Amino acid sequence: MIMKKFISSWGRLDSSPHNVNILHFPKILPRSSDEKGLPFGNGRSYGDVCLNPNGVLWFTQDLSRFIDFNPTSGVLICEAGVLLRDIQRLVVPRGWMLPVTPGTQLITVGGAIANDVHGKNHHVMGSFGDHIQSLHLLRTDGEIIVCGPNEKKEWFEATVGGMGLTGIITIATLQLRRVQGPFLETENRSFTNLSSFFDLADSSEVQWEHTVSWVDCLNNQGRGVFMRGNHVDLKRDAKPLNLGISMPFTPPFSLINQLSLRLFNRLYYKLQGRRRERVMVHYEPFFHPLDDVNNWNRVYGPRGFYQYQSVVPRGVGKEALLEMLKTISLSGEGSFLAVLKTFGERKSLGMMSFPMPGVTLALDFPNKGEKTKSLLRSLDSIVRSASGRIYVAKDACMPRDLFEQGYPRLKEFLKYRDPGISSGMSRRLMGY
Ligand SMILES: Cc1cc2nc3c(=O)[nH]c(=O)nc-3n(C[C@H](O)[C@H](O)[C@H](O)COP(=O)(O)OP(=O)(O)OC[C@H]3O[C@@H](n4cnc5c(N)ncnc54)[C@H](O)[C@@H]3O)c2cc1C
């Protein structure tokens, strides 16, 4: 059954009409329509990669069955609409965990593969696609392609990070990693500038699996707080933290402004940077601190917000980041969530995967129309000159030339696109 619905992505920049079709396994693809469709996971992408305005969205939420789990080998087979949260809650008590999780676990396996998501441990574990043994890809002509790193490798490399454009992933086989329990030993270090950030990153990555930093984007030296964590063998009878906090309505204007940001940044730097002792933290608040605040994206008001995540090579990283921070500071805009992280040397296997060796910065900006777009264009020029790339999962307005420059395997990827699939992003950046 097809329903007409207004759908927006996590950035809430706009809400456009879609024909929504909820897929059910195994007879899942509606064949009656000539309209192009797009698989939809849990809509946690920020821009138009998960939208197909005026077209069809195939909702995968009902493809939510666990098919098999081997507690000895840690191999899990499930449908692609299963949420990462549900996998973790099933396997962590049994001594296993997903090797890679992003900043939210409220995403589907299909969405995690299609954007080849990364976590805080990229320097150790690579990205999500590195842990997929095989997947089933349903094409809109009805063909099912089973592919993996050792089988139809070219289809696998096109589909991991393929933004849903090669077909619908219906089933995936994942290799989990061992953990002794749900806890991590964590510590914080403050840094006053980017040179200290890079020193901390270099020294920490040898001994710490998870590293991530918050950076004060109103301070153009790049001060911030470096957070690191390792899994530990601590079997407390701990329940996941559930704060049950919710943003009950959308305020008429963004609650993020210069004043609130300045106050928050000062306080956060002081409080988090001061905490020097090691603390045991459950994996949920450590990996996914915002998941307990329902609808936190409403805080930016009715016009929504832009996420901007770039990666630039390490050699030019410090200069490029300083230039970005200076540009943001001069623009009078500010980012509430400014996350800095180094990627490891592992080459991404997906043709269109985002991670590459270098340093990545993720920023949020309330949508103030042309003013914000102009800032994003200035940031684009810095990324372009540094030979970097923008993360499509977060993007809503990168120019086509920057996309083509940042993703050198694009031409090769286009051969694997499914002609029955299209998205707002693919029309904007690929022309169809
Ligand atoms: C708070 C927050 C923190 C985040 N942190 C990170 C982070 O640390 N690292 C990171 O990499 N990302 C991060 N993200 C982005 C998020 O992980 C990705 O956008 C993810 O792909 C969203 O998955 P989803 O299931 O919601 O899919 P959607 O957003 O609905 O779709 C994403 C893409 O996957 C495709 N897709 C979905 N299901 C299928 C399927 N079954 N078959 C084929 N294609 C499919 C869609 O067509 C679309 O192109 C974060 C997002 C939020 C909101």
The ligand as a Tripos MOL2 file, in Angstrom:
@<TRIPOS>MOLECULE
LIG
   53    58     1     0     0
SMALL
NO_CHARGES

@<TRIPOS>ATOM
      1 C1         23.1870   12.0400   16.1030 C.3       1 LIG1
      2 C2         23.8090   11.4490   14.8660 C.ar      1 LIG1
      3 C3         25.1280   11.0540   14.9220 C.ar      1 LIG1
      4 C4         25.7340   10.5060   13.8000 C.ar      1 LIG1
      5 N1         27.0350   10.1060   13.8930 N.ar      1 LIG1
      6 C5         27.6470    9.5350   12.8410 C.ar      1 LIG1
      7 C6         28.9860    9.0530   12.9360 C.ar      1 LIG1
      8 O1         29.6140    9.1460   13.9960 O.2       1 LIG1
      9 N2         29.5270    8.4500   11.8420 N.ar      1 LIG1
     10 C7         28.8440    8.2970   10.6850 C.ar      1 LIG1
     11 O2         29.3920    7.7280    9.7390 O.2       1 LIG1
     12 N3         27.5610    8.7490   10.5580 N.ar      1 LIG1
     13 C8         26.9690    9.3530   11.5990 C.ar      1 LIG1
     14 N4         25.6590    9.7870   11.4920 N.ar      1 LIG1
     15 C9         24.9580    9.5990   10.2190 C.3       1 LIG1
     16 C10        24.1870    8.2670   10.1730 C.3       1 LIG1
     17 O3         24.9040    7.2520   10.8270 O.3       1 LIG1
     18 C11        24.0080    7.8610    8.7070 C.3       1 LIG1
     19 O4         23.3930    8.8730    7.9910 O.3       1 LIG1
     20 C12        23.2430    6.5460    8.5310 C.3       1 LIG1
     21 O5         23.4310    6.1020    7.2250 O.3       1 LIG1
     22 C13        21.7350    6.6870    8.8010 C.3       1 LIG1
     23 O6         21.1280    5.4120    8.6930 O.3       1 LIG1
     24 P1         19.5480    5.2150    8.5620 P.3       1 LIG1
     25 O7         19.2430    3.7840    8.8320 O.co2     1 LIG1
     26 O8         18.8270    6.2330    9.3580 O.co2     1 LIG1
     27 O9         19.3580    5.4370    7.0030 O.3       1 LIG1
     28 P2         18.6940    6.6460    6.1930 P.3       1 LIG1
     29 O10        19.2220    7.9190    6.7210 O.co2     1 LIG1
     30 O11        17.2350    6.4590    6.1190 O.co2     1 LIG1
     31 O12        19.3380    6.3690    4.7620 O.3       1 LIG1
     32 C14        20.7170    6.5640    4.5430 C.3       1 LIG1
     33 C15        21.1260    6.0120    3.1800 C.3       1 LIG1
     34 O13        21.0350    4.6030    3.2170 O.3       1 LIG1
     35 C16        20.2230    4.1270    2.1760 C.3       1 LIG1
     36 N5         19.5750    2.9090    2.6850 N.ar      1 LIG1
     37 C17        18.8560    2.7730    3.8280 C.ar      1 LIG1
     38 N6         18.4320    1.4990    3.9370 N.ar      1 LIG1
     39 C18        18.8840    0.8310    2.8520 C.ar      1 LIG1
     40 C19        18.7630   -0.5090    2.3770 C.ar      1 LIG1
     41 N7         18.0860   -1.4510    3.0560 N.pl3     1 LIG1
     42 N8         19.3400   -0.8330    1.2040 N.ar      1 LIG1
     43 C20        20.0490    0.0930    0.4980 C.ar      1 LIG1
     44 N9         20.1900    1.3610    0.9030 N.ar      1 LIG1
     45 C21        19.6250    1.7250    2.0590 C.ar      1 LIG1
     46 C22        19.2710    5.2560    1.8580 C.3       1 LIG1
     47 O14        18.8000    5.1950    0.5370 O.3       1 LIG1
     48 C23        20.1840    6.4570    2.0650 C.3       1 LIG1
     49 O15        20.9550    6.6770    0.9090 O.3       1 LIG1
     50 C24        25.0130   10.3450   12.5850 C.ar      1 LIG1
     51 C25        23.6780   10.7560   12.5290 C.ar      1 LIG1
     52 C26        23.0680   11.3040   13.6560 C.ar      1 LIG1
     53 C27        21.6310   11.7290   13.5810 C.3       1 LIG1
@<TRIPOS>BOND
     1     1     2 1
     2     2     3 ar
     3     2    52 ar
     4     3     4 ar
     5     4     5 ar
     6     4    50 ar
     7     5     6 ar
     8     6     7 ar
     9     6    13 1
    10     7     8 2
    11     7     9 ar
    12     9    10 ar
    13    10    11 2
    14    10    12 ar
    15    12    13 ar
    16    13    14 ar
    17    14    15 1
    18    14    50 ar
    19    15    16 1
    20    16    17 1
    21    16    18 1
    22    18    19 1
    23    18    20 1
    24    20    21 1
    25    20    22 1
    26    22    23 1
    27    23    24 1
    28    24    25 2
    29    24    26 1
    30    24    27 1
    31    27    28 1
    32    28    29 2
    33    28    30 1
    34    28    31 1
    35    31    32 1
    36    32    33 1
    37    33    34 1
    38    33    48 1
    39    34    35 1
    40    35    36 1
    41    35    46 1
    42    36    37 ar
    43    36    45 ar
    44    37    38 ar
    45    38    39 ar
    46    39    40 ar
    47    39    45 ar
    48    40    41 1
    49    40    42 ar
    50    42    43 ar
    51    43    44 ar
    52    44    45 ar
    53    46    47 1
    54    46    48 1
    55    48    49 1
    56    50    51 ar
    57    51    52 ar
    58    52    53 1
@<TRIPOS>SUBSTRUCTURE
     1 LIG1         1 GROUP 0 **** ****
